[in-house]
Every structure is written in structure tokens, then in C-alpha cells.
Amino acid sequence: MSDISSFWDIERLVADWREGKGDLINGNDLQTAIIISLFTDRVARDDDVIDGDDRRGWWGDLGEEHNIGSRLWLLRRKKLDQSVAQKAEDYVREALQWLITDGVVLSVTVATQIVYPRQLNLVISYQKPGSRDDTDMRFFWVWE
């Protein structure tokens, strides 16, 4: 059975579920896995700078070698510049590494682009096993 299909709602800048004929649509498990990997808050590392004491993360990750989610949440209060764009790429690669390790995809490529003054574009390309073509997912954030 497939998972519930998640998608990135560009207008609202959030992930959501698709509905159809009075029910949630299922399918596109890889897209859903990527959205969960990116937009679930991974616990901050000991060397991450955070505001306050909340290191976030999922309680089920305590003591685990691999954590769910990404550290993109750490960038929310940063000034948008090239170093933030580079950190976003690094955090996305870290969050999606499990897809390569588990053989779900052959490769993941991440690229960011700053659209001054307040937008960060993110393009993720991945290649599924047995496919010659890459599939792209695109996201953007507006800095306040």
C-alpha cells in the first residue's frame, strides 16, 4: 500500500496532503519521503547555535545513529546571504543521505539560488535506480 501523497504548496509555502473524491490521495512515496525528510525538524547538534534550550527533533531519535528530518529550521532567523544558502544545501544533503544509503535513489544533487532580496530557491534532483533520467523537486522560501 502506498503512503498518503504529500506535496509542496507553493502559494502557502507549506507541505500538505492531496485530496480527491472525498479521500486523501495516496502514491508518490518518494516525494512524500523527501518532504518529510526536509520539513521535519531534526535535533540540533551540540555545535549548532540555537535560540534558547529547544534543540527540537523527534523523541524517537534519542540515542539513534541516524535522525529524521533536517536542520533547515536553524536558518529561519539568519540573514539571507551566500553562507546561509550553502548551509541550506548542506542541511538538505544531510537530510536526504538516507535515500542513497538505503538504495532508494542512486544520487541526489542539491542547488540553491538567492533571488534578492528575500527569496531562497532550492532545487533537488534525484535519480531512481533503473532510470537514466533525473527528477527535480523545487522549493522556495521567502525571508521576512
C-alpha positions in Angstrom: 0.0 0.0 0.0 1.2 3.5 -0.8 1.7 6.3 1.6 -0.6 9.4 1.6 0.7 11.7 -1.1 2.3 14.9 0.1 3.1 17.9 -2.0 4.7 21.3 -1.5 2.1 24.1 -1.7 3.9 27.0 -3.4 1.3 29.6 -2.6 1.2 28.9 1.2 4.9 27.7 1.5 3.9 24.6 3.3 3.7 20.8 2.7 0.2 19.4 2.6 -1.7 16.3 1.6 -3.6 15.9 -1.7 -7.4 15.2 -1.6 -9.5 13.6 -4.3 -13.1 12.3 -4.4 -13.6 12.7 -0.6 -10.5 10.9 0.4 -6.7 11.5 0.7 -4.8 10.5 -2.4 -2.0 8.0 -2.0 1.1 7.4 -4.1 4.3 9.2 -4.9 6.0 7.8 -1.9 9.4 9.2 -2.8 8.1 12.8 -3.0 6.4 12.3 0.4 9.7 10.9 1.9 11.6 13.9 0.6 9.1 16.4 2.1 9.2 14.6 5.5 13.0 14.5 5.4 13.2 18.2 4.7 10.5 19.7 6.7 10.6 17.7 9.9 12.9 19.4 12.4 16.0 17.3 13.1 17.5 17.6 16.5 20.3 20.3 16.6 23.8 19.1 17.0 25.9 20.0 20.0 27.8 22.5 18.0 24.7 24.2 16.4 23.9 27.7 17.7 20.2 27.8 18.8 18.0 30.4 20.5 17.0 29.1 23.9 17.1 25.5 25.1 14.9 23.8 22.5 17.0 21.5 20.3 13.9 20.3 18.6 13.9 16.9 16.9 11.8 13.8 17.3 11.9 12.0 20.6 12.2 8.7 18.8 15.6 9.7 17.5 17.1 9.8 21.0 20.1 7.6 21.0 19.8 6.7 17.3 22.7 6.9 14.9 20.5 8.5 12.1 18.0 11.2 12.8 14.8 12.0 10.9 14.4 15.5 9.4 16.6 18.4 8.5 18.3 21.2 10.3 16.9 23.8 7.9 14.9 25.2 10.9 18.2 26.6 12.2 18.3 29.1 9.3 14.9 30.8 9.9 16.3 33.8 11.7 19.5 34.2 9.7 20.1 37.0 7.3 19.8 35.6 3.7 23.3 35.5 2.2 25.6 33.1 0.4 26.7 31.4 3.6 23.0 30.7 4.5 22.4 29.3 1.0 25.4 27.0 1.4 24.2 25.8 4.8 20.8 25.1 3.3 22.4 22.9 0.7 24.5 21.1 3.3 21.4 20.5 5.5 19.4 19.2 2.6 22.2 16.8 1.6 22.4 15.6 5.2 18.6 15.1 5.4 18.4 13.1 2.2 21.6 11.0 2.6 19.5 8.1 3.9 17.8 7.8 0.5 21.2 7.0 -1.1 22.4 4.8 1.8 19.2 2.7 1.7 19.3 2.4 -2.1 16.0 4.3 -2.7 17.8 6.7 -5.1 21.2 6.4 -6.8 22.1 10.1 -6.4 20.9 13.4 -5.0 22.0 16.8 -6.3 21.2 20.0 -4.4 21.4 23.6 -5.7 20.4 26.9 -4.1 19.9 30.3 -5.7 19.3 33.6 -3.9 16.7 35.8 -5.6 17.5 39.1 -3.9 16.4 40.5 -1.6 14.2 37.9 0.2 13.9 34.5 -1.6 15.9 31.3 -1.5 15.3 28.8 -4.3 16.2 25.2 -3.7 16.3 22.5 -6.5 16.8 18.9 -5.6 17.5 16.4 -8.4 17.5 12.7 -7.8 17.9 9.6 -9.9 15.9 6.4 -9.1 17.6 3.0 -9.6 17.0 1.7 -13.1 16.3 5.2 -14.5 18.6 7.3 -16.7 16.6 10.5 -16.1 16.7 12.8 -13.1 13.6 14.0 -11.3 13.5 17.5 -9.9 11.7 19.0 -6.9 11.7 22.7 -6.4 11.1 24.7 -3.2 11.5 28.3 -2.2 11.4 30.3 0.9 10.7 34.0 1.4 12.8 35.6 4.1 10.9 38.1 6.3 
